Amino acid sequence: MSQEALADKIGVSFQQVQKYEKGTNRVGASRLTMIANVLQSPITAFFEGVATAGSRGPKLRSPGNLITEPFALRLVEAFSEIEDVNVRRAVVEFVQALGSVRRKHSSVRTD
């Protein structure tokens, strides 16, 4: 499919599709979903080959797999609406803290 045809089907200009492809403009989660639907491709296909962490730590989970987690898309969409960088940072730190609390509790044995 040409960039022009894709642009027409997702409701943006040809130039916007070029910017998405070059990485000049970011593609939001809802737009990425539209592109996947038009191309009849799973959204995870866009994340194939994403590098994982080095040998210093555990492998990172694929962004494609993460977005399929329950509520993940809603979280990403809501996060993208936050304009204040300080609020964004606070949200990330809060979610990371919740994750670390869960890891701490799951590693404690109760036998």
C-alpha positions in Angstrom: 0.0 0.0 0.0 1.3 3.4 -0.9 1.8 6.1 1.7 -0.8 8.2 -0.1 -3.4 5.5 0.1 -2.6 4.9 3.8 -2.8 8.6 4.6 -6.2 8.7 2.9 -7.6 5.7 4.9 -6.4 7.0 8.3 -7.4 10.6 7.6 -4.0 12.4 7.6 -1.9 14.0 4.9 0.7 12.1 2.8 3.3 14.3 4.5 2.1 13.2 7.9 2.6 9.5 7.0 6.1 10.4 5.8 6.8 12.0 9.2 5.5 9.0 11.0 7.7 6.7 8.9 10.9 8.9 9.4 10.2 9.2 13.1 9.9 13.0 12.9 6.4 12.8 14.5 5.3 10.3 17.0 2.4 8.0 16.3 -0.2 7.9 19.1 -1.7 4.7 20.3 -5.1 5.3 18.6 -3.5 6.2 15.3 -1.2 3.2 15.4 -4.3 1.0 16.0 -5.9 2.6 12.9 -2.8 1.9 10.8 -2.7 -1.7 12.0 -6.4 -2.1 11.1 -5.9 -0.6 7.6 -2.9 -2.8 7.0 -4.7 -5.8 8.4 -1.8 -6.5 10.6 -1.5 -7.1 14.4 -0.3 -4.1 16.3 2.5 -6.2 17.7 4.0 -6.4 14.2 5.2 -2.8 14.5 7.4 -3.8 17.5 9.1 -6.9 16.1 12.8 -6.7 16.6 12.7 -4.2 19.4 15.9 -4.6 21.3 15.9 -6.1 24.8 18.0 -5.2 27.8 21.7 -6.1 27.8 23.2 -8.8 30.0 23.1 -6.5 33.1 19.4 -7.1 33.8 16.3 -9.1 32.8 15.0 -8.8 29.3 12.5 -6.0 28.6 9.1 -7.1 27.6 8.2 -6.2 24.1 6.1 -3.0 23.7 3.9 -4.9 21.4 3.1 -7.4 24.0 2.8 -4.8 26.7 0.1 -2.9 24.8 -2.1 -6.0 24.7 -2.1 -6.1 28.5 -5.6 -5.3 30.0 -6.0 -1.6 30.4 -2.6 -0.8 28.8 -4.0 1.1 25.8 -6.3 3.1 28.0 -3.4 4.0 30.2 -1.2 5.1 27.3 -4.1 7.1 25.7 -4.8 8.9 29.1 -1.1 9.5 29.6 -0.7 11.1 26.2 -3.4 13.6 27.2 -1.3 14.9 30.0 0.6 18.1 28.9 2.5 19.0 32.0 5.9 17.3 32.0 6.0 17.3 35.8 2.7 15.6 36.0 3.8 13.0 33.4 7.0 12.4 35.5 4.9 12.0 38.7 2.6 9.5 37.0 5.5 7.4 35.7 7.2 7.4 39.2 3.9 6.5 40.8 3.3 3.5 38.5 6.9 2.4 38.9 6.5 2.5 42.6 3.3 0.4 42.4 5.3 -2.1 40.3 8.1 -2.3 42.8 5.8 -2.7 45.7 4.2 -5.7 43.9 7.6 -7.2 43.2 8.6 -6.8 46.8 5.4 -8.5 48.1 5.6 -11.3 45.5 9.2 -12.2 46.5 8.3 -12.5 50.2 7.7 -16.1 51.3 5.0 -16.9 53.8 5.8 -20.6 54.4 
